């Protein structure tokens, strides 16, 4: 198996696991709040809030990771959202050039905004000791997805450009 296929398979597995945990988390959040409301109304019993207050924050963090890693995944598959009217109207020879030019811009954006900017964000969150409210985990871990996904997009863009040059 090639390096590219290993990255794709690992990314697929991570996305499946994170999405599954996100679904279970939101399901638990809904059930526990409904159950708490039911128990309070019917039996005057309260479920301690520590059993479900963290779920809202966890769902937000998982959604960030799934969406940003998912964006890197679809960028690698060249299935990301794009306005390709110009590409469709171009001749096949020009299409390859245009795809390469587009991927150079994607690469530059990913490198500057996601990798460099994301790494700065991660570093500053760790340096200032910023923790999340409910889970009390360093927010640097949450934002780590930005440079990671940026590196993946840079890798995929280089591969697309290289294949179009050949």
Secondary structure, DSSP 8 states (H G I E B T S, - for coil): --HHHHHHHHHHHHHHHHHHHHHHHHHHHHHHHHHHHHHHHHH-----GGGTTHHHHHHHHHHHHHHHHHHHHHHHTT-S----HHHHHS-HHHHHHHHHHHHHHHHHHIIIIIIIIHHHHHHHHHHTT-B-TTT--BHHHHHHHHHHHHHHHHHHHHHHHHHHH-
